[in-house]
């Protein structure tokens, strides 16, 4: 194993765009819904909340020290810290695919980036509706008395959310292969890590 590709989908009562990642992840209502992950070119797997992490994934994060690829990797770092992986990860553990795309002049958004490098498809259509419904607090109704949809109360939509998460890892992995190099320079990695590390420290 030389690379681990990951993507989380999460829930919180707060709006991350309004409060920022720190308050979002520190809030008591926060938790991940799922994480899609893949080692190198192997098939993409899915972990779902609140199940324990698969042994191979747990061991890779704790002991193997292989690079973890994520688009906007600071967020994935914060989530893993929240899940207890605080002593095993530093900024050199991650490759931010967003920063990597920007290094070569590609768009930073995952959908535009993947299409710019020539992939035939990007992010899953209709994903905004899924995120708004399943990952944010809703108004209470007769059909949703808690204001929060769950895999039990909205199973079809959660299946789509899981597929959306898997697709993000699929296109991210394919897009990275189209780049001239698959890592940031040492200086760029340091700059990214210096910024991300300060946020990761306060989110523990």
PECORQUI-V262392 format. One line per field, one symbol per residue. psi: psi as a letter, one per 40 degrees, with the letter a starting at -180 (. if undefined). burial: b if it has 16 or more other ideal C-beta (glycine too) atoms within 10 Angstrom, else e. A space follows every 50 residues. Layout:
BEGIN
psi: ???
burial: ???
END
This chain:
BEGIN
psi: heihhihihiiidihdddeidddddeidehiidihiihhbeiihihhiif iiiiddddddddddfihhhihfedddddddddeegdeehadeeihhdddd dddeeiidhdddddddeeieibihieddddddddeihiihidegeeehii ddegdddddddddddddddddddddddeidieiiiddddddddddddddd dee.
burial: eebbbbbbbbbbebebeeeebeebbbeeebebbbbbbbbeeeebeebeee eebeeebeebbeeeeeebbbbbbbbbbbbbbbeebeeebebebbbbbbbb bebeebeebbbebbbbbebeebbbeebeebeebbbbeeeeeeeeeeebbe beebeeebebbbebbbbbbbbbbebbeebeeeebeeeebeebbeebeebb eebe
END
